[in-house]
């Protein structure tokens, strides 16, 4: 049974794996303008309390850069 904090969704994540450079756009200060953000992120993470592992999903932008699209749970039953 996972700890109480993990059951309510407050995991304690440890990032690891391959480092990926992602690029995304956010709304700017003025309507119609967008600011471009860039960041290095890790491709995987695991909870230090309950051991749940997740893998980051990436999509490719039109210009060929990567963007983060969410997380996918990794099964430990292999």
N, C-alpha and C positions, 0 to 999 in steps of 0.2 A: 504494500500500500504506500503510495507516494506521500511525502510530507504535506502538512496542511497548507503551507504557502504555495506549493506546486499545484495542489488541487484547485486553488482559487486563481491560478494563472500567474503567480509571482515567482517565476523561475529565476535562478541565478545562473546566467549564461557564461560560458567560456568559449570564446571564438578561436577557431583553429582552421587549418587547411590552407588551400591556395589563396593568395592575395590577388584580387581582381580590381582593376580600375574601372569605376562606373561613372556615367555622366547622365544627368537628368536636368529638366527645366522646371522652375517654379514660377508662379505668378510674381510679377514685379510690383513696384510701388504704384505705378500708373497702370490703369486698365489697358490691356492689349500688349503690354511689354512683359517679357519673360526673362528671368535671370538663369544663367546656366551654372549648375553646381557640379563639382567633380570631387571624387573621394575614392580612397583605397579601402576595400572591405574584404573580410575573410569569407570563404565559400561555405563553411560549415560551423556549427555550434552545438554544444551539449550542455545540459543542465548539471551543475555540480551536486545538486541535492538528490534528484530522482533518476538521473542518467538518460533522459530523453535526448535523442539526437535529431537535428534538423539540418537540411541542406538548402542553400539559397538557390532560387530559380532566377535565371538571367534571360533577358530578351535582347535582341540586337536592334539598335536604332538604325535609322535610315542612313546615317553617315558612317556606319560600321562600328560604332562604339557600343559598349554593353550598358544595360540598365538593370537594376534589381527589380524583380517582379513578385517576390514573396518567398515563402518558406515551404518546404516539403518535408514531412516526417520520414525519417529513415528507420526501417524495421530492424530490430536487433536479433531476429530469429533466423539468421543465416549461418 
